[in-house]
Amino acid sequence: MQFLVESKFTQALTDEMIALIPAETARGKELDAIGSRLALYLAADLSAAWQIYQAESLAAVQEMIDSFPLTRFVGATITPLQSAAT
């Protein structure tokens, strides 16, 4: 099943958050490599991100989102997707 994850920072960027960006990027690439994250889109002003995940359940997606280093600074909404193809 596919899921849309919309993410937004819950506070202004700090030095601590900026220092975590390389690890955040690396974790995303790991999920890309195993086929769990299918797409990543960033707002032009970097205020939000939209990601498409492939997983067995909403709980599995939440576990992946929680594995990101910046997760404690980000609010995320997970929406199950249904194919529009008929």
C-alpha positions in Angstrom: 0.0 0.0 0.0 1.2 3.5 -0.7 1.1 6.5 1.7 1.6 10.2 1.4 3.5 11.8 4.2 3.3 15.6 4.6 6.0 17.0 6.9 6.6 20.4 8.3 9.1 21.7 10.9 7.4 22.5 14.2 10.0 25.3 15.0 12.5 27.5 13.4 15.8 25.9 12.4 18.5 25.7 15.0 22.2 24.8 14.8 21.3 21.4 16.3 18.8 20.8 13.5 21.1 21.9 10.8 23.8 19.6 12.1 21.4 16.6 11.7 20.6 17.3 8.0 23.4 15.0 6.6 22.1 12.1 8.7 18.6 12.9 7.7 19.6 12.8 4.0 21.5 9.5 4.5 18.4 7.9 6.2 16.2 9.0 3.3 18.6 7.5 0.8 18.6 4.2 2.8 14.8 4.1 2.5 15.0 5.0 -1.2 17.5 2.1 -1.8 15.3 -0.5 -0.3 12.2 0.7 -2.1 10.3 2.0 0.9 10.3 5.7 -0.1 9.2 6.1 -3.6 9.4 9.9 -4.0 10.4 13.1 -2.2 9.1 16.6 -3.0 10.2 19.8 -1.2 8.4 23.1 -1.1 10.3 25.8 -3.0 10.8 27.7 0.3 11.8 24.4 2.1 8.8 24.9 4.5 7.3 21.5 3.8 8.1 18.1 2.3 5.8 15.5 0.7 7.0 11.9 0.5 5.4 8.7 -1.0 6.1 5.5 0.9 5.4 1.9 0.1 4.6 -0.2 3.2 2.3 -2.9 4.6 0.6 -0.6 7.2 0.3 2.9 8.5 2.3 1.7 11.6 5.1 0.6 9.4 5.3 4.0 7.7 5.2 5.7 11.2 8.1 3.6 12.2 10.1 4.7 9.2 9.2 8.4 9.8 10.3 8.0 13.4 13.7 6.6 12.3 14.7 10.0 10.8 17.1 12.1 13.0 15.0 15.2 12.7 11.7 13.6 13.6 11.4 15.3 17.0 11.4 18.6 15.2 8.8 17.7 12.5 5.1 17.3 12.5 4.0 14.6 10.0 0.6 13.7 8.6 0.3 10.2 7.0 -2.5 9.6 4.4 -3.2 6.2 2.9 -3.4 6.4 -0.9 -5.7 4.6 -3.4 -4.9 4.3 -7.1 -7.1 6.5 -9.3 -6.8 4.0 -12.1 -10.0 2.1 -12.8 
